[in-house]
Amino acid sequence: MGQQAENFNLDSEVLVGLYETFQIMVLDARTRVAINQQLGKFKEAKRLFGMDMAINTRNMKQSGN
């Protein structure tokens, strides 16, 4: 993996970039809201994202494996 600057805040800087990208790529505001809700469900492991396979995948991606 590449090196990160000491003051790089992964959570906030990545999220800002993600939302800026959504604004460019997804013109419909309602669709952006739906995407954001899905991301929340993924992070909280709700519904489909709460299944073992989804949780394991999320944990592996977060640990860098």
mmCIF file of the N, C-alpha and C atoms, coordinates in Angstrom:
data_MODEL
# 
_entry.id   MODEL 
# 
loop_
_atom_site.group_PDB 
_atom_site.id 
_atom_site.type_symbol 
_atom_site.label_atom_id 
_atom_site.label_alt_id 
_atom_site.label_comp_id 
_atom_site.label_asym_id 
_atom_site.label_entity_id 
_atom_site.label_seq_id 
_atom_site.pdbx_PDB_ins_code 
_atom_site.Cartn_x 
_atom_site.Cartn_y 
_atom_site.Cartn_z 
_atom_site.occupancy 
_atom_site.B_iso_or_equiv 
_atom_site.pdbx_formal_charge 
_atom_site.auth_seq_id 
_atom_site.auth_comp_id 
_atom_site.auth_asym_id 
_atom_site.auth_atom_id 
_atom_site.pdbx_PDB_model_num 
ATOM 1   N N  . MET A 1 1  ? 0.823   -1.193  0.000   1.00 0.00 ? 1  MET A N  1 
ATOM 2   C CA . MET A 1 1  ? 0.000   0.000   0.000   1.00 0.00 ? 1  MET A CA 1 
ATOM 3   C C  . MET A 1 1  ? 0.863   1.250   0.000   1.00 0.00 ? 1  MET A C  1 
ATOM 4   N N  . GLY A 1 2  ? 0.332   2.341   -0.492  1.00 0.00 ? 2  GLY A N  1 
ATOM 5   C CA . GLY A 1 2  ? 1.081   3.581   -0.537  1.00 0.00 ? 2  GLY A CA 1 
ATOM 6   C C  . GLY A 1 2  ? 1.200   4.224   0.827   1.00 0.00 ? 2  GLY A C  1 
ATOM 7   N N  . GLN A 1 3  ? 2.093   5.182   0.928   1.00 0.00 ? 3  GLN A N  1 
ATOM 8   C CA . GLN A 1 3  ? 2.276   5.887   2.188   1.00 0.00 ? 3  GLN A CA 1 
ATOM 9   C C  . GLN A 1 3  ? 1.266   7.010   2.295   1.00 0.00 ? 3  GLN A C  1 
ATOM 10  N N  . GLN A 1 4  ? 0.887   7.306   3.541   1.00 0.00 ? 4  GLN A N  1 
ATOM 11  C CA . GLN A 1 4  ? -0.065  8.370   3.784   1.00 0.00 ? 4  GLN A CA 1 
ATOM 12  C C  . GLN A 1 4  ? 0.612   9.495   4.546   1.00 0.00 ? 4  GLN A C  1 
ATOM 13  N N  . ALA A 1 5  ? 0.189   10.721  4.272   1.00 0.00 ? 5  ALA A N  1 
ATOM 14  C CA . ALA A 1 5  ? 0.702   11.864  5.011   1.00 0.00 ? 5  ALA A CA 1 
ATOM 15  C C  . ALA A 1 5  ? 0.288   11.726  6.476   1.00 0.00 ? 5  ALA A C  1 
ATOM 16  N N  . GLU A 1 6  ? 1.091   12.266  7.382   1.00 0.00 ? 6  GLU A N  1 
ATOM 17  C CA . GLU A 1 6  ? 0.798   12.150  8.810   1.00 0.00 ? 6  GLU A CA 1 
ATOM 18  C C  . GLU A 1 6  ? -0.547  12.737  9.184   1.00 0.00 ? 6  GLU A C  1 
ATOM 19  N N  . ASN A 1 7  ? -0.970  13.800  8.524   1.00 0.00 ? 7  ASN A N  1 
ATOM 20  C CA . ASN A 1 7  ? -2.213  14.469  8.874   1.00 0.00 ? 7  ASN A CA 1 
ATOM 21  C C  . ASN A 1 7  ? -3.408  13.944  8.074   1.00 0.00 ? 7  ASN A C  1 
ATOM 22  N N  . PHE A 1 8  ? -3.226  12.856  7.342   1.00 0.00 ? 8  PHE A N  1 
ATOM 23  C CA . PHE A 1 8  ? -4.302  12.286  6.533   1.00 0.00 ? 8  PHE A CA 1 
ATOM 24  C C  . PHE A 1 8  ? -5.291  11.581  7.436   1.00 0.00 ? 8  PHE A C  1 
ATOM 25  N N  . ASN A 1 9  ? -6.541  12.016  7.405   1.00 0.00 ? 9  ASN A N  1 
ATOM 26  C CA . ASN A 1 9  ? -7.604  11.387  8.189   1.00 0.00 ? 9  ASN A CA 1 
ATOM 27  C C  . ASN A 1 9  ? -8.404  10.516  7.243   1.00 0.00 ? 9  ASN A C  1 
ATOM 28  N N  . LEU A 1 10 ? -8.158  9.219   7.306   1.00 0.00 ? 10 LEU A N  1 
ATOM 29  C CA . LEU A 1 10 ? -8.764  8.282   6.368   1.00 0.00 ? 10 LEU A CA 1 
ATOM 30  C C  . LEU A 1 10 ? -10.273 8.411   6.312   1.00 0.00 ? 10 LEU A C  1 
ATOM 31  N N  . ASP A 1 11 ? -10.934 8.412   7.449   1.00 0.00 ? 11 ASP A N  1 
ATOM 32  C CA . ASP A 1 11 ? -12.388 8.445   7.463   1.00 0.00 ? 11 ASP A CA 1 
ATOM 33  C C  . ASP A 1 11 ? -12.941 9.702   6.813   1.00 0.00 ? 11 ASP A C  1 
ATOM 34  N N  . SER A 1 12 ? -12.548 10.872  7.295   1.00 0.00 ? 12 SER A N  1 
ATOM 35  C CA . SER A 1 12 ? -13.156 12.095  6.789   1.00 0.00 ? 12 SER A CA 1 
ATOM 36  C C  . SER A 1 12 ? -12.713 12.432  5.374   1.00 0.00 ? 12 SER A C  1 
ATOM 37  N N  . GLU A 1 13 ? -11.433 12.274  5.067   1.00 0.00 ? 13 GLU A N  1 
ATOM 38  C CA . GLU A 1 13 ? -10.958 12.642  3.738   1.00 0.00 ? 13 GLU A CA 1 
ATOM 39  C C  . GLU A 1 13 ? -11.485 11.696  2.662   1.00 0.00 ? 13 GLU A C  1 
ATOM 40  N N  . VAL A 1 14 ? -11.567 10.426  2.972   1.00 0.00 ? 14 VAL A N  1 
ATOM 41  C CA . VAL A 1 14 ? -12.107 9.469   2.009   1.00 0.00 ? 14 VAL A CA 1 
ATOM 42  C C  . VAL A 1 14 ? -13.596 9.712   1.803   1.00 0.00 ? 14 VAL A C  1 
ATOM 43  N N  . LEU A 1 15 ? -14.323 9.968   2.887   1.00 0.00 ? 15 LEU A N  1 
ATOM 44  C CA . LEU A 1 15 ? -15.758 10.227  2.756   1.00 0.00 ? 15 LEU A CA 1 
ATOM 45  C C  . LEU A 1 15 ? -16.037 11.499  1.956   1.00 0.00 ? 15 LEU A C  1 
ATOM 46  N N  . VAL A 1 16 ? -15.264 12.536  2.184   1.00 0.00 ? 16 VAL A N  1 
ATOM 47  C CA . VAL A 1 16 ? -15.449 13.773  1.407   1.00 0.00 ? 16 VAL A CA 1 
ATOM 48  C C  . VAL A 1 16 ? -15.242 13.483  -0.071  1.00 0.00 ? 16 VAL A C  1 
ATOM 49  N N  . GLY A 1 17 ? -14.180 12.756  -0.397  1.00 0.00 ? 17 GLY A N  1 
ATOM 50  C CA . GLY A 1 17 ? -13.928 12.405  -1.795  1.00 0.00 ? 17 GLY A CA 1 
ATOM 51  C C  . GLY A 1 17 ? -15.029 11.537  -2.378  1.00 0.00 ? 17 GLY A C  1 
ATOM 52  N N  . LEU A 1 18 ? -15.525 10.605  -1.575  1.00 0.00 ? 18 LEU A N  1 
ATOM 53  C CA . LEU A 1 18 ? -16.612 9.737   -2.026  1.00 0.00 ? 18 LEU A CA 1 
ATOM 54  C C  . LEU A 1 18 ? -17.861 10.550  -2.349  1.00 0.00 ? 18 LEU A C  1 
ATOM 55  N N  . TYR A 1 19 ? -18.240 11.446  -1.445  1.00 0.00 ? 19 TYR A N  1 
ATOM 56  C CA . TYR A 1 19 ? -19.445 12.253  -1.669  1.00 0.00 ? 19 TYR A CA 1 
ATOM 57  C C  . TYR A 1 19 ? -19.269 13.250  -2.816  1.00 0.00 ? 19 TYR A C  1 
ATOM 58  N N  . GLU A 1 20 ? -18.067 13.770  -2.971  1.00 0.00 ? 20 GLU A N  1 
ATOM 59  C CA . GLU A 1 20 ? -17.817 14.648  -4.124  1.00 0.00 ? 20 GLU A CA 1 
ATOM 60  C C  . GLU A 1 20 ? -17.958 13.871  -5.427  1.00 0.00 ? 20 GLU A C  1 
ATOM 61  N N  . THR A 1 21 ? -17.487 12.627  -5.420  1.00 0.00 ? 21 THR A N  1 
ATOM 62  C CA . THR A 1 21 ? -17.615 11.780  -6.602  1.00 0.00 ? 21 THR A CA 1 
ATOM 63  C C  . THR A 1 21 ? -19.079 11.477  -6.890  1.00 0.00 ? 21 THR A C  1 
ATOM 64  N N  . PHE A 1 22 ? -19.850 11.186  -5.840  1.00 0.00 ? 22 PHE A N  1 
ATOM 65  C CA . PHE A 1 22 ? -21.284 10.940  -6.025  1.00 0.00 ? 22 PHE A CA 1 
ATOM 66  C C  . PHE A 1 22 ? -21.961 12.135  -6.671  1.00 0.00 ? 22 PHE A C  1 
ATOM 67  N N  . GLN A 1 23 ? -21.609 13.353  -6.233  1.00 0.00 ? 23 GLN A N  1 
ATOM 68  C CA . GLN A 1 23 ? -22.233 14.546  -6.799  1.00 0.00 ? 23 GLN A CA 1 
ATOM 69  C C  . GLN A 1 23 ? -21.959 14.672  -8.288  1.00 0.00 ? 23 GLN A C  1 
ATOM 70  N N  . ILE A 1 24 ? -20.767 14.270  -8.699  1.00 0.00 ? 24 ILE A N  1 
ATOM 71  C CA . ILE A 1 24 ? -20.404 14.355  -10.110 1.00 0.00 ? 24 ILE A CA 1 
ATOM 72  C C  . ILE A 1 24 ? -21.075 13.242  -10.925 1.00 0.00 ? 24 ILE A C  1 
ATOM 73  N N  . MET A 1 25 ? -21.046 12.034  -10.393 1.00 0.00 ? 25 MET A N  1 
ATOM 74  C CA . MET A 1 25 ? -21.494 10.869  -11.156 1.00 0.00 ? 25 MET A CA 1 
ATOM 75  C C  . MET A 1 25 ? -22.996 10.610  -11.076 1.00 0.00 ? 25 MET A C  1 
ATOM 76  N N  . VAL A 1 26 ? -23.618 10.993  -9.960  1.00 0.00 ? 26 VAL A N  1 
ATOM 77  C CA . VAL A 1 26 ? -25.035 10.708  -9.752  1.00 0.00 ? 26 VAL A CA 1 
ATOM 78  C C  . VAL A 1 26 ? -25.767 12.045  -9.661  1.00 0.00 ? 26 VAL A C  1 
ATOM 79  N N  . LEU A 1 27 ? -26.435 12.417  -10.728 1.00 0.00 ? 27 LEU A N  1 
ATOM 80  C CA . LEU A 1 27 ? -27.063 13.738  -10.791 1.00 0.00 ? 27 LEU A CA 1 
ATOM 81  C C  . LEU A 1 27 ? -28.334 13.834  -9.962  1.00 0.00 ? 27 LEU A C  1 
ATOM 82  N N  . ASP A 1 28 ? -29.054 12.737  -9.820  1.00 0.00 ? 28 ASP A N  1 
ATOM 83  C CA . ASP A 1 28 ? -30.325 12.743  -9.093  1.00 0.00 ? 28 ASP A CA 1 
ATOM 84  C C  . ASP A 1 28 ? -30.076 12.690  -7.583  1.00 0.00 ? 28 ASP A C  1 
ATOM 85  N N  . ALA A 1 29 ? -30.569 13.702  -6.868  1.00 0.00 ? 29 ALA A N  1 
ATOM 86  C CA . ALA A 1 29 ? -30.352 13.794  -5.424  1.00 0.00 ? 29 ALA A CA 1 
ATOM 87  C C  . ALA A 1 29 ? -30.981 12.615  -4.682  1.00 0.00 ? 29 ALA A C  1 
ATOM 88  N N  . ARG A 1 30 ? -32.134 12.162  -5.117  1.00 0.00 ? 30 ARG A N  1 
ATOM 89  C CA . ARG A 1 30 ? -32.795 11.027  -4.450  1.00 0.00 ? 30 ARG A CA 1 
ATOM 90  C C  . ARG A 1 30 ? -31.963 9.755   -4.570  1.00 0.00 ? 30 ARG A C  1 
ATOM 91  N N  . THR A 1 31 ? -31.323 9.580   -5.715  1.00 0.00 ? 31 THR A N  1 
ATOM 92  C CA . THR A 1 31 ? -30.460 8.413   -5.902  1.00 0.00 ? 31 THR A CA 1 
ATOM 93  C C  . THR A 1 31 ? -29.249 8.507   -4.984  1.00 0.00 ? 31 THR A C  1 
ATOM 94  N N  . ARG A 1 32 ? -28.692 9.714   -4.822  1.00 0.00 ? 32 ARG A N  1 
ATOM 95  C CA . ARG A 1 32 ? -27.561 9.897   -3.904  1.00 0.00 ? 32 ARG A CA 1 
ATOM 96  C C  . ARG A 1 32 ? -27.968 9.577   -2.470  1.00 0.00 ? 32 ARG A C  1 
ATOM 97  N N  . VAL A 1 33 ? -29.179 9.967   -2.091  1.00 0.00 ? 33 VAL A N  1 
ATOM 98  C CA . VAL A 1 33 ? -29.676 9.651   -0.745  1.00 0.00 ? 33 VAL A CA 1 
ATOM 99  C C  . VAL A 1 33 ? -29.799 8.135   -0.580  1.00 0.00 ? 33 VAL A C  1 
ATOM 100 N N  . ALA A 1 34 ? -30.321 7.461   -1.600  1.00 0.00 ? 34 ALA A N  1 
ATOM 101 C CA . ALA A 1 34 ? -30.459 6.004   -1.541  1.00 0.00 ? 34 ALA A CA 1 
ATOM 102 C C  . ALA A 1 34 ? -29.089 5.328   -1.412  1.00 0.00 ? 34 ALA A C  1 
ATOM 103 N N  . ILE A 1 35 ? -28.110 5.830   -2.140  1.00 0.00 ? 35 ILE A N  1 
ATOM 104 C CA . ILE A 1 35 ? -26.750 5.284   -2.047  1.00 0.00 ? 35 ILE A CA 1 
ATOM 105 C C  . ILE A 1 35 ? -26.213 5.486   -0.639  1.00 0.00 ? 35 ILE A C  1 
ATOM 106 N N  . ASN A 1 36 ? -26.399 6.662   -0.096  1.00 0.00 ? 36 ASN A N  1 
ATOM 107 C CA . ASN A 1 36 ? -25.921 6.955   1.249   1.00 0.00 ? 36 ASN A CA 1 
ATOM 108 C C  . ASN A 1 36 ? -26.579 6.037   2.283   1.00 0.00 ? 36 ASN A C  1 
ATOM 109 N N  . GLN A 1 37 ? -27.864 5.770   2.118   1.00 0.00 ? 37 GLN A N  1 
ATOM 110 C CA . GLN A 1 37 ? -28.557 4.869   3.032   1.00 0.00 ? 37 GLN A CA 1 
ATOM 111 C C  . GLN A 1 37 ? -27.993 3.457   2.938   1.00 0.00 ? 37 GLN A C  1 
ATOM 112 N N  . GLN A 1 38 ? -27.671 3.002   1.726   1.00 0.00 ? 38 GLN A N  1 
ATOM 113 C CA . GLN A 1 38 ? -27.076 1.686   1.550   1.00 0.00 ? 38 GLN A CA 1 
ATOM 114 C C  . GLN A 1 38 ? -25.707 1.615   2.219   1.00 0.00 ? 38 GLN A C  1 
ATOM 115 N N  . LEU A 1 39 ? -24.923 2.681   2.109   1.00 0.00 ? 39 LEU A N  1 
ATOM 116 C CA . LEU A 1 39 ? -23.618 2.709   2.767   1.00 0.00 ? 39 LEU A CA 1 
ATOM 117 C C  . LEU A 1 39 ? -23.767 2.621   4.276   1.00 0.00 ? 39 LEU A C  1 
ATOM 118 N N  . GLY A 1 40 ? -24.786 3.289   4.806   1.00 0.00 ? 40 GLY A N  1 
ATOM 119 C CA . GLY A 1 40 ? -25.046 3.217   6.245   1.00 0.00 ? 40 GLY A CA 1 
ATOM 120 C C  . GLY A 1 40 ? -25.407 1.804   6.676   1.00 0.00 ? 40 GLY A C  1 
ATOM 121 N N  . LYS A 1 41 ? -26.226 1.140   5.876   1.00 0.00 ? 41 LYS A N  1 
ATOM 122 C CA . LYS A 1 41 ? -26.605 -0.246  6.188   1.00 0.00 ? 41 LYS A CA 1 
ATOM 123 C C  . LYS A 1 41 ? -25.390 -1.159  6.126   1.00 0.00 ? 41 LYS A C  1 
ATOM 124 N N  . PHE A 1 42 ? -24.521 -0.915  5.155   1.00 0.00 ? 42 PHE A N  1 
ATOM 125 C CA . PHE A 1 42 ? -23.304 -1.717  5.033   1.00 0.00 ? 42 PHE A CA 1 
ATOM 126 C C  . PHE A 1 42 ? -22.430 -1.547  6.270   1.00 0.00 ? 42 PHE A C  1 
ATOM 127 N N  . LYS A 1 43 ? -22.230 -0.303  6.672   1.00 0.00 ? 43 LYS A N  1 
ATOM 128 C CA . LYS A 1 43 ? -21.366 -0.025  7.819   1.00 0.00 ? 43 LYS A CA 1 
ATOM 129 C C  . LYS A 1 43 ? -21.949 -0.614  9.103   1.00 0.00 ? 43 LYS A C  1 
ATOM 130 N N  . GLU A 1 44 ? -23.266 -0.562  9.239   1.00 0.00 ? 44 GLU A N  1 
ATOM 131 C CA . GLU A 1 44 ? -23.918 -1.065  10.443  1.00 0.00 ? 44 GLU A CA 1 
ATOM 132 C C  . GLU A 1 44 ? -24.285 -2.547  10.336  1.00 0.00 ? 44 GLU A C  1 
ATOM 133 N N  . ALA A 1 45 ? -24.007 -3.158  9.205   1.00 0.00 ? 45 ALA A N  1 
ATOM 134 C CA . ALA A 1 45 ? -24.300 -4.583  8.965   1.00 0.00 ? 45 ALA A CA 1 
ATOM 135 C C  . ALA A 1 45 ? -25.781 -4.890  9.152   1.00 0.00 ? 45 ALA A C  1 
ATOM 136 N N  . LYS A 1 46 ? -26.639 -4.120  8.510   1.00 0.00 ? 46 LYS A N  1 
ATOM 137 C CA . LYS A 1 46 ? -28.077 -4.334  8.586   1.00 0.00 ? 46 LYS A CA 1 
ATOM 138 C C  . LYS A 1 46 ? -28.576 -5.040  7.335   1.00 0.00 ? 46 LYS A C  1 
ATOM 139 N N  . ARG A 1 47 ? -29.675 -5.717  7.475   1.00 0.00 ? 47 ARG A N  1 
ATOM 140 C CA . ARG A 1 47 ? -30.365 -6.423  6.401   1.00 0.00 ? 47 ARG A CA 1 
ATOM 141 C C  . ARG A 1 47 ? -29.408 -7.349  5.659   1.00 0.00 ? 47 ARG A C  1 
ATOM 142 N N  . LEU A 1 48 ? -29.345 -7.266  4.353   1.00 0.00 ? 48 LEU A N  1 
ATOM 143 C CA . LEU A 1 48 ? -28.480 -8.137  3.559   1.00 0.00 ? 48 LEU A CA 1 
ATOM 144 C C  . LEU A 1 48 ? -27.030 -7.997  3.988   1.00 0.00 ? 48 LEU A C  1 
ATOM 145 N N  . PHE A 1 49 ? -26.635 -6.775  4.345   1.00 0.00 ? 49 PHE A N  1 
ATOM 146 C CA . PHE A 1 49 ? -25.257 -6.531  4.745   1.00 0.00 ? 49 PHE A CA 1 
ATOM 147 C C  . PHE A 1 49 ? -24.932 -7.136  6.109   1.00 0.00 ? 49 PHE A C  1 
ATOM 148 N N  . GLY A 1 50 ? -25.943 -7.625  6.813   1.00 0.00 ? 50 GLY A N  1 
ATOM 149 C CA . GLY A 1 50 ? -25.726 -8.258  8.101   1.00 0.00 ? 50 GLY A CA 1 
ATOM 150 C C  . GLY A 1 50 ? -25.474 -9.753  7.997   1.00 0.00 ? 50 GLY A C  1 
ATOM 151 N N  . MET A 1 51 ? -25.555 -10.298 6.804   1.00 0.00 ? 51 MET A N  1 
ATOM 152 C CA . MET A 1 51 ? -25.305 -11.720 6.617   1.00 0.00 ? 51 MET A CA 1 
ATOM 153 C C  . MET A 1 51 ? -23.811 -12.007 6.817   1.00 0.00 ? 51 MET A C  1 
ATOM 154 N N  . ASP A 1 52 ? -23.505 -13.212 7.261   1.00 0.00 ? 52 ASP A N  1 
ATOM 155 C CA . ASP A 1 52 ? -22.125 -13.576 7.561   1.00 0.00 ? 52 ASP A CA 1 
ATOM 156 C C  . ASP A 1 52 ? -21.165 -13.257 6.429   1.00 0.00 ? 52 ASP A C  1 
ATOM 157 N N  . MET A 1 53 ? -21.525 -13.601 5.202   1.00 0.00 ? 53 MET A N  1 
ATOM 158 C CA . MET A 1 53 ? -20.614 -13.374 4.084   1.00 0.00 ? 53 MET A CA 1 
ATOM 159 C C  . MET A 1 53 ? -20.317 -11.883 3.922   1.00 0.00 ? 53 MET A C  1 
ATOM 160 N N  . ALA A 1 54 ? -21.330 -11.054 4.041   1.00 0.00 ? 54 ALA A N  1 
ATOM 161 C CA . ALA A 1 54 ? -21.135 -9.614  3.891   1.00 0.00 ? 54 ALA A CA 1 
ATOM 162 C C  . ALA A 1 54 ? -20.290 -9.055  5.033   1.00 0.00 ? 54 ALA A C  1 
ATOM 163 N N  . ILE A 1 55 ? -20.527 -9.531  6.241   1.00 0.00 ? 55 ILE A N  1 
ATOM 164 C CA . ILE A 1 55 ? -19.757 -9.061  7.393   1.00 0.00 ? 55 ILE A CA 1 
ATOM 165 C C  . ILE A 1 55 ? -18.297 -9.472  7.247   1.00 0.00 ? 55 ILE A C  1 
ATOM 166 N N  . ASN A 1 56 ? -18.078 -10.722 6.865   1.00 0.00 ? 56 ASN A N  1 
ATOM 167 C CA . ASN A 1 56 ? -16.698 -11.193 6.689   1.00 0.00 ? 56 ASN A CA 1 
ATOM 168 C C  . ASN A 1 56 ? -15.983 -10.419 5.594   1.00 0.00 ? 56 ASN A C  1 
ATOM 169 N N  . THR A 1 57 ? -16.678 -10.147 4.494   1.00 0.00 ? 57 THR A N  1 
ATOM 170 C CA . THR A 1 57 ? -16.083 -9.384  3.395   1.00 0.00 ? 57 THR A CA 1 
ATOM 171 C C  . THR A 1 57 ? -15.717 -7.980  3.863   1.00 0.00 ? 57 THR A C  1 
ATOM 172 N N  . ARG A 1 58 ? -16.623 -7.336  4.586   1.00 0.00 ? 58 ARG A N  1 
ATOM 173 C CA . ARG A 1 58 ? -16.370 -5.993  5.077   1.00 0.00 ? 58 ARG A CA 1 
ATOM 174 C C  . ARG A 1 58 ? -15.180 -5.987  6.031   1.00 0.00 ? 58 ARG A C  1 
ATOM 175 N N  . ASN A 1 59 ? -15.129 -6.962  6.933   1.00 0.00 ? 59 ASN A N  1 
ATOM 176 C CA . ASN A 1 59 ? -14.030 -7.022  7.898   1.00 0.00 ? 59 ASN A CA 1 
ATOM 177 C C  . ASN A 1 59 ? -12.687 -7.265  7.193   1.00 0.00 ? 59 ASN A C  1 
ATOM 178 N N  . MET A 1 60 ? -12.689 -8.109  6.183   1.00 0.00 ? 60 MET A N  1 
ATOM 179 C CA . MET A 1 60 ? -11.447 -8.389  5.450   1.00 0.00 ? 60 MET A CA 1 
ATOM 180 C C  . MET A 1 60 ? -10.966 -7.149  4.708   1.00 0.00 ? 60 MET A C  1 
ATOM 181 N N  . LYS A 1 61 ? -11.907 -6.413  4.097   1.00 0.00 ? 61 LYS A N  1 
ATOM 182 C CA . LYS A 1 61 ? -11.521 -5.204  3.362   1.00 0.00 ? 61 LYS A CA 1 
ATOM 183 C C  . LYS A 1 61 ? -10.986 -4.141  4.318   1.00 0.00 ? 61 LYS A C  1 
ATOM 184 N N  . GLN A 1 62 ? -11.581 -4.028  5.500   1.00 0.00 ? 62 GLN A N  1 
ATOM 185 C CA . GLN A 1 62 ? -11.136 -3.017  6.463   1.00 0.00 ? 62 GLN A CA 1 
ATOM 186 C C  . GLN A 1 62 ? -9.762  -3.353  7.044   1.00 0.00 ? 62 GLN A C  1 
ATOM 187 N N  . SER A 1 63 ? -9.466  -4.643  7.156   1.00 0.00 ? 63 SER A N  1 
ATOM 188 C CA . SER A 1 63 ? -8.170  -5.028  7.719   1.00 0.00 ? 63 SER A CA 1 
ATOM 189 C C  . SER A 1 63 ? -7.060  -5.023  6.664   1.00 0.00 ? 63 SER A C  1 
ATOM 190 N N  . GLY A 1 64 ? -7.442  -4.824  5.392   1.00 0.00 ? 64 GLY A N  1 
ATOM 191 C CA . GLY A 1 64 ? -6.452  -4.755  4.316   1.00 0.00 ? 64 GLY A CA 1 
ATOM 192 C C  . GLY A 1 64 ? -6.115  -6.079  3.687   1.00 0.00 ? 64 GLY A C  1 
ATOM 193 N N  . ASN A 1 65 ? -6.866  -7.115  4.011   1.00 0.00 ? 65 ASN A N  1 
ATOM 194 C CA . ASN A 1 65 ? -6.618  -8.449  3.425   1.00 0.00 ? 65 ASN A CA 1 
ATOM 195 C C  . ASN A 1 65 ? -7.312  -8.601  2.102   1.00 0.00 ? 65 ASN A C  1 
# 
